[in-house]
């Protein structure tokens, strides 16, 4: 089994699409006015409007802007460069400036417009680099 995608449900898809395009530098593929995807080599971040909830059983299936248990993570080449590039754009949404975590990743943590936590990280220690290198060989 492989993780294929994570989907964010939002009440403002245009705003979230613009945000993730700016943060990732990747063009979002907008399949319909209610559904978009950012494809990366390892997984897809999907963004769906609240109107898509009707396809899954109704408005009570998911609630936009209510997440407090998940962090969307992107492995980047150089988190310090991304921090410089995004600092003025993210401003008050930054939760933690680039910091080396106990597990060896250097992480920049911030919130998207819906309040979801987003982490840009770069493996910073030998152990973290080896861990991600072994993931790529599987």
FIKETI-867804 format. One record per atom (N, C-alpha, C, CB): x, y, z; residue in one letter. Coordinates in steps of 0.1 Angstrom, whole numbers, padded with zeros to 4 digits, always signed. Glycine has a CB too. Layout:
BEGIN
XYZA
...
//
This chain:
BEGIN
+0008-0012+0000X
+0000+0000+0000X
+0009+0012+0000X
-0010+0000+0012X
+0005+0022-0008X
+0013+0035-0008X
+0004+0047-0005X
+0020+0037-0022X
+0008+0056+0003X
+0001+0068+0005X
+0001+0076-0008X
+0007+0077+0016X
-0010+0079-0013X
-0012+0086-0026X
-0014+0101-0025X
-0023+0080-0034X
-0023+0105-0016X
-0025+0119-0014X
-0031+0123-0001X
-0035+0124-0025X
-0031+0135+0002X
-0038+0141+0014X
-0047+0152+0008X
-0027+0148+0024X
-0059+0153+0012X
-0068+0162+0007X
-0073+0172+0018X
-0081+0156+0001X
-0072+0185+0015X
-0077+0195+0023X
-0090+0200+0018X
-0067+0207+0024X
-0100+0200+0027X
-0113+0206+0024X
-0114+0220+0028X
-0125+0197+0030X
-0118+0229+0019X
-0117+0243+0023X
-0130+0250+0018X
-0105+0250+0016X
-0133+0261+0025X
-0145+0269+0020X
-0140+0280+0010X
-0151+0276+0032X
-0127+0281+0008X
-0121+0291-0001X
-0110+0285-0009X
-0116+0304+0007X
-0114+0277-0019X
-0104+0270-0027X
-0095+0279-0035X
-0111+0261-0037X
-0099+0290-0040X
-0091+0299-0047X
-0079+0304-0038X
-0099+0311-0053X
-0082+0308-0026X
-0072+0313-0017X
-0062+0302-0013X
-0079+0318-0004X
-0066+0290-0011X
-0057+0279-0007X
-0049+0275-0019X
-0065+0267-0002X
-0054+0275-0031X
-0047+0271-0043X
-0035+0281-0045X
-0056+0271-0055X
-0039+0294-0044X
-0029+0305-0046X
-0018+0303-0035X
-0035+0319-0045X
-0022+0301-0023X
-0012+0299-0012X
-0002+0288-0014X
-0019+0297+0001X
-0007+0276-0018X
+0002+0265-0020X
+0010+0266-0032X
-0007+0252-0020X
+0005+0273-0042X
+0014+0276-0054X
+0025+0284-0050X
+0006+0282-0065X
+0023+0295-0042X
+0033+0304-0037X
+0043+0296-0028X
+0027+0315-0030X
+0039+0288-0019X
+0047+0282-0010X
+0056+0271-0017X
+0039+0275+0002X
+0050+0263-0025X
+0057+0252-0031X
+0064+0256-0044X
+0047+0241-0034X
+0060+0266-0051X
+0066+0269-0064X
+0061+0260-0075X
+0081+0269-0063X
+0051+0251-0072X
+0046+0242-0081X
+0032+0246-0086X
+0045+0227-0075X
+0030+0246-0099X
+0017+0249-0104X
+0006+0239-0100X
+0018+0250-0120X
-0005+0244-0096X
-0016+0236-0092X
-0024+0232-0104X
-0025+0243-0081X
-0027+0220-0105X
-0036+0216-0116X
-0050+0216-0111X
-0032+0201-0121X
-0058+0225-0117X
-0072+0228-0113X
-0081+0219-0122X
-0076+0243-0114X
-0086+0208-0117X
-0094+0199-0125X
-0108+0204-0127X
-0094+0185-0119X
-0114+0210-0117X
-0127+0216-0118X
-0126+0229-0108X
-0138+0206-0113X
-0136+0237-0108X
-0136+0248-0099X
-0136+0244-0084X
-0148+0257-0101X
-0139+0231-0082X
-0140+0226-0068X
-0129+0216-0064X
-0153+0219-0066X
-0119+0213-0074X
-0109+0203-0071X
-0096+0206-0078X
-0114+0189-0074X
-0085+0207-0070X
-0072+0210-0075X
-0062+0200-0069X
-0068+0224-0073X
-0050+0199-0076X
-0040+0190-0070X
-0026+0196-0073X
-0040+0176-0077X
-0017+0194-0063X
-0003+0197-0064X
+0004+0184-0064X
+0002+0207-0053X
+0010+0180-0076X
+0016+0167-0077X
+0031+0169-0074X
+0014+0161-0091X
+0036+0160-0065X
+0051+0159-0063X
+0055+0145-0066X
+0054+0163-0047X
+0068+0143-0067X
+0073+0129-0070X
+0068+0118-0061X
+0088+0129-0071X
+0065+0122-0048X
+0062+0111-0038X
+0047+0111-0034X
+0070+0113-0026X
+0040+0122-0036X
+0025+0122-0032X
+0019+0134-0038X
+0024+0122-0016X
+0006+0135-0036X
-0002+0146-0041X
-0009+0153-0030X
-0013+0141-0052X
-0009+0166-0030X
-0017+0174-0021X
-0030+0179-0029X
-0010+0187-0015X
-0041+0173-0025X
-0054+0177-0032X
-0061+0188-0024X
-0063+0164-0034X
-0068+0196-0030X
-0076+0207-0024X
-0090+0206-0030X
-0069+0221-0026X
-0099+0204-0021X
-0113+0203-0025X
-0122+0213-0018X
-0119+0189-0023X
-0131+0219-0026X
-0140+0228-0019X
-0151+0221-0011X
-0147+0237-0030X
-0157+0228-0002X
-0168+0222+0006X
-0179+0216-0002X
-0173+0232+0016X
-0180+0221-0015X
-0191+0216-0024X
-0188+0201-0027X
-0192+0224-0036X
-0176+0196-0026X
-0173+0182-0030X
-0177+0173-0019X
-0158+0181-0032X
-0180+0178-0007X
-0185+0169+0004X
-0198+0162+0001X
-0187+0178+0017X
-0206+0168-0008X
-0219+0161-0012X
-0216+0148-0018X
-0227+0170-0021X
-0204+0147-0025X
-0201+0134-0031X
-0197+0123-0021X
-0189+0136-0041X
-0194+0127-0009X
-0190+0118+0002X
-0200+0116+0012X
-0177+0123+0008X
-0212+0122+0011X
-0222+0119+0021X
-0228+0132+0028X
-0217+0110+0031X
-0223+0143+0024X
-0229+0155+0030X
-0219+0164+0038X
-0240+0152+0039X
-0223+0176+0042X
-0215+0186+0048X
-0209+0181+0061X
-0223+0198+0050X
-0214+0171+0068X
-0209+0167+0081X
-0197+0158+0080X
-0220+0161+0089X
-0194+0154+0068X
-0182+0144+0066X
-0169+0151+0070X
-0182+0140+0051X
-0167+0163+0067X
-0155+0171+0070X
-0159+0185+0072X
-0144+0169+0059X
-0151+0192+0080X
-0153+0206+0083X
-0141+0214+0079X
-0156+0208+0098X
-0142+0224+0071X
-0130+0232+0067X
-0125+0240+0078X
-0134+0241+0055X
-0112+0242+0078X
-0105+0251+0088X
-0107+0246+0102X
-0110+0265+0087X
-0108+0233+0104X
-0109+0228+0118X
-0098+0218+0122X
-0122+0220+0119X
-0088+0216+0114X
-0078+0207+0117X
-0069+0212+0128X
-0069+0204+0105X
-0066+0203+0138X
-0056+0206+0148X
-0048+0193+0152X
-0063+0211+0161X
-0048+0184+0142X
-0041+0171+0145X
-0031+0167+0134X
-0051+0161+0148X
-0029+0175+0124X
-0021+0170+0113X
-0012+0181+0108X
-0031+0167+0101X
+0000+0177+0104X
+0010+0187+0098X
+0013+0182+0084X
+0023+0187+0107X
+0011+0191+0074X
+0014+0188+0060X
+0029+0191+0058X
+0005+0196+0050X
+0036+0181+0054X
+0051+0183+0053X
+0056+0181+0039X
+0058+0173+0062X
+0065+0191+0036X
+0072+0190+0023X
+0087+0190+0026X
+0068+0203+0014X
+0094+0180+0020X
+0108+0179+0021X
+0114+0188+0010X
+0114+0164+0019X
+0122+0198+0014X
+0128+0208+0005X
+0143+0207+0004X
+0123+0222+0008X
+0149+0212-0006X
+0163+0212-0008X
+0171+0220+0003X
+0167+0217-0021X
+0166+0232+0006X
+0172+0241+0016X
+0162+0249+0023X
+0183+0250+0009X
+0158+0245+0035X
+0147+0252+0042X
+0151+0266+0045X
+0145+0244+0055X
+0164+0269+0047X
+0168+0283+0050X
+0165+0292+0038X
+0183+0284+0054X
+0168+0287+0026X
+0165+0295+0014X
+0150+0297+0012X
+0170+0288+0001X
+0142+0286+0015X
+0127+0288+0014X
+0122+0298+0025X
+0121+0274+0016X
+0128+0297+0037X
+0124+0307+0047X
+0127+0321+0042X
+0132+0304+0060X
+0138+0324+0036X
+0141+0337+0031X
+0131+0341+0020X
+0156+0338+0025X
+0129+0332+0011X
+0119+0334+0000X
+0105+0337+0005X
+0119+0322-0010X
+0101+0331+0015X
+0087+0331+0020X
+0084+0340+0032X
+0082+0318+0023X
+0095+0345+0038X
+0093+0352+0051X
+0083+0364+0050X
+0107+0358+0056X
+0084+0372+0040X
+0075+0383+0040X
+0061+0379+0036X
+0079+0394+0029X
+0060+0368+0028X
+0047+0362+0024X
+0040+0356+0036X
+0048+0352+0013X
+0047+0349+0044X
+0041+0341+0055X
+0039+0350+0068X
+0050+0330+0059X
+0048+0360+0070X
+0047+0369+0081X
+0042+0363+0094X
+0040+0381+0077X
+0030+0367+0098X
+0024+0363+0111X
+0019+0349+0111X
+0012+0372+0114X
+0020+0342+0100X
+0016+0328+0100X
+0027+0318+0104X
+0011+0324+0086X
+0039+0323+0105X
+0050+0315+0110X
+0049+0311+0124X
+0064+0322+0107X
+0049+0298+0127X
+0048+0292+0140X
+0062+0290+0146X
+0040+0279+0140X
+0072+0286+0138X
+0085+0284+0142X
+0095+0286+0130X
+0087+0269+0148X
+0105+0294+0133X
+0115+0297+0122X
+0123+0284+0121X
+0124+0309+0126X
+0132+0283+0111X
+0139+0271+0109X
+0147+0267+0122X
+0149+0272+0098X
+0144+0254+0126X
+0150+0249+0138X
+0153+0234+0136X
+0140+0251+0150X
+0165+0230+0141X
+0168+0216+0140X
+0160+0208+0151X
+0184+0213+0141X
+0153+0198+0146X
+0144+0190+0155X
+0153+0179+0161X
+0132+0185+0148X
+0148+0173+0172X
+0156+0162+0178X
+0158+0150+0168X
+0148+0157+0190X
+0149+0148+0158X
+0150+0137+0149X
+0159+0140+0137X
+0137+0132+0144X
+0165+0153+0137X
+0175+0156+0127X
+0171+0164+0115X
+0181+0144+0122X
+0158+0168+0114X
+0153+0177+0103X
+0154+0191+0108X
+0139+0173+0099X
+0157+0200+0098X
+0156+0214+0101X
+0143+0218+0095X
+0168+0222+0094X
+0134+0224+0104X
+0120+0226+0100X
+0116+0240+0101X
+0111+0217+0109X
+0108+0245+0092X
+0101+0258+0092X
+0086+0254+0093X
+0104+0267+0079X
+0080+0259+0103X
+0066+0255+0106X
+0057+0268+0105X
+0064+0249+0120X
+0046+0267+0098X
+0037+0278+0096X
+0023+0273+0093X
+0041+0287+0084X
+0013+0282+0093X
-0001+0278+0091X
-0005+0284+0077X
-0010+0284+0102X
-0013+0276+0070X
-0019+0280+0058X
-0031+0289+0061X
-0023+0268+0049X
-0038+0295+0051X
-0049+0304+0054X
-0061+0297+0061X
-0054+0309+0041X
-0062+0284+0061X
-0073+0277+0068X
-0068+0273+0082X
-0077+0265+0060X
-0056+0276+0086X
-0051+0272+0099X
-0044+0259+0100X
-0062+0272+0108X
-0043+0252+0088X
-0035+0239+0088X
-0020+0241+0090X
-0038+0231+0075X
-0014+0233+0098X
+0000+0234+0100X
+0008+0228+0088X
+0005+0227+0113X
+0018+0236+0083X
+0026+0232+0072X
+0041+0232+0077X
+0024+0241+0060X
+0048+0222+0073X
+0062+0221+0077X
+0071+0219+0064X
+0065+0209+0086X
+0080+0229+0062X
+0090+0227+0051X
+0102+0222+0059X
+0093+0240+0043X
+0109+0211+0055X
+0120+0206+0062X
+0131+0201+0053X
+0116+0195+0072X
+0143+0201+0058X
+0155+0196+0051X
+0162+0187+0061X
+0164+0207+0046X
+0165+0174+0058X
+0173+0166+0067X
+0186+0173+0069X
+0175+0151+0060X
+0189+0174+0082X
+0201+0182+0085X
+0212+0174+0092X
+0197+0193+0095X
+0209+0163+0097X
+0220+0155+0104X
+0223+0142+0095X
+0215+0150+0118X
+0234+0136+0097X
+0238+0124+0090X
+0227+0114+0091X
+0251+0119+0095X
+0222+0112+0103X
+0211+0102+0105X
+0199+0105+0097X
+0208+0100+0120X
+0194+0117+0097X
+0182+0121+0090X
+0184+0120+0075X
+0178+0136+0093X
+0196+0124+0070X
+0199+0122+0056X
+0199+0107+0052X
+0213+0128+0052X
+0204+0099+0060X
+0205+0085+0057X
+0190+0079+0057X
+0213+0077+0067X
+0182+0083+0067X
+0168+0079+0067X
+0161+0082+0054X
+0161+0085+0079X
+0162+0094+0049X
+0155+0098+0037X
+0161+0091+0025X
+0155+0113+0035X
+0174+0089+0025X
+0181+0082+0014X
+0176+0068+0013X
+0196+0082+0016X
+0174+0061+0025X
+0169+0047+0025X
+0154+0047+0020X
+0170+0041+0039X
+0146+0057+0023X
+0132+0058+0018X
+0132+0059+0003X
+0125+0070+0024X
+0142+0066-0003X
+0142+0068-0017X
+0146+0055-0025X
+0151+0079-0021X
+0153+0046-0018X
+0157+0033-0024X
+0146+0023-0024X
+0169+0028-0018X
+0135+0025-0016X
+0125+0015-0015X
+0115+0015-0027X
+0116+0017-0002X
//
